[in-house]
Amino acid sequence: MLWILTQDDKSIINVKEVSIDGKKIEGIIGSASLDHWSKVIGKYDTKERTNEVLQDMFTKLAEHENNVITYEMPKN
């Protein structure tokens, strides 16, 4: 289970999947059939920075063996 504090500090959400859309990182919070519901959890100045943040999230996930992981989206 991955809980994320969004970049704007206005939401803590449980995400099932994280993906990049240009300079935004989206958290998939649910899906049904062909639809999925997502929320922008962070937006960055460059695609390179967006990729760095995603890699940082992956590293944190890989370092933890427990079932509940929290992550705070970087402001920049």
MARSE-855362 format. One line per field, with one value per residue (C-alpha): residue in three letters; residue number from 1; x, y, z. Coordinates in nm, 2 decimals. Each point is the difference from the previous one (the first is absolute). Layout:
REM residues N
resn: c(ALA/...)
resi: c(NUM/...)
X: c(X/...)
Y: c(Y/...)
Z: c(Z/...)
***
This chain:
REM residues 76
resn: c(MET/LEU/TRP/ILE/LEU/THR/GLN/ASP/ASP/LYS/SER/ILE/ILE/ASN/VAL/LYS/GLU/VAL/SER/ILE/ASP/GLY/LYS/LYS/ILE/GLU/GLY/ILE/ILE/GLY/SER/ALA/SER/LEU/ASP/HIS/TRP/SER/LYS/VAL/ILE/GLY/LYS/TYR/ASP/THR/LYS/GLU/ARG/THR/ASN/GLU/VAL/LEU/GLN/ASP/MET/PHE/THR/LYS/LEU/ALA/GLU/HIS/GLU/ASN/ASN/VAL/ILE/THR/TYR/GLU/MET/PRO/LYS/ASN)
resi: c(1/2/3/4/5/6/7/8/9/10/11/12/13/14/15/16/17/18/19/20/21/22/23/24/25/26/27/28/29/30/31/32/33/34/35/36/37/38/39/40/41/42/43/44/45/46/47/48/49/50/51/52/53/54/55/56/57/58/59/60/61/62/63/64/65/66/67/68/69/70/71/72/73/74/75/76)
X: c(0.00/0.15/-0.13/0.12/-0.02/-0.06/0.23/-0.25/-0.04/-0.38/-0.05/0.13/-0.10/0.04/0.12/-0.01/0.24/0.21/0.07/0.15/-0.20/0.24/0.12/-0.27/0.00/-0.34/-0.12/-0.25/-0.25/-0.25/-0.12/-0.29/-0.02/0.17/-0.01/0.24/-0.01/0.31/0.12/0.30/0.23/0.29/0.10/0.36/0.18/0.17/-0.06/0.34/-0.10/-0.33/0.20/0.24/-0.30/-0.15/0.34/0.02/-0.34/0.11/0.31/-0.20/-0.24/0.29/0.16/-0.31/-0.12/-0.31/-0.35/-0.06/0.23/-0.04/0.15/0.00/0.01/0.29/-0.10/0.25)
Y: c(0.00/0.34/0.31/0.33/0.35/0.21/0.28/0.27/-0.16/-0.01/-0.37/-0.33/-0.27/-0.37/-0.08/-0.32/0.12/0.30/0.13/0.29/0.22/0.26/0.21/-0.14/-0.30/-0.16/-0.25/-0.25/-0.03/-0.24/-0.17/-0.18/-0.16/0.24/0.31/0.10/0.28/0.19/0.31/0.22/-0.05/0.22/0.23/0.10/0.24/-0.26/-0.35/-0.09/0.11/-0.19/-0.31/0.06/0.02/-0.33/-0.17/0.13/-0.15/-0.33/0.00/0.06/-0.29/-0.23/0.08/-0.09/-0.35/0.09/0.03/0.37/0.26/0.38/0.25/0.38/0.16/0.25/0.36/0.06)
Z: c(0.00/-0.11/0.17/-0.16/0.13/-0.31/-0.10/0.11/0.35/-0.05/-0.03/0.12/-0.24/-0.03/-0.35/-0.20/-0.27/-0.08/-0.35/-0.18/-0.24/-0.14/0.30/0.23/0.22/0.04/0.26/-0.11/0.28/-0.15/-0.32/-0.16/-0.34/-0.24/0.23/0.27/0.25/0.06/0.18/-0.07/0.30/-0.12/-0.29/-0.08/-0.23/-0.22/-0.12/0.14/0.35/-0.03/-0.09/0.30/0.24/-0.14/0.04/0.36/0.07/-0.15/0.22/0.31/-0.09/-0.06/0.33/0.21/0.06/0.20/-0.15/0.07/-0.16/0.02/-0.24/0.01/-0.35/-0.03/-0.04/-0.28)
***
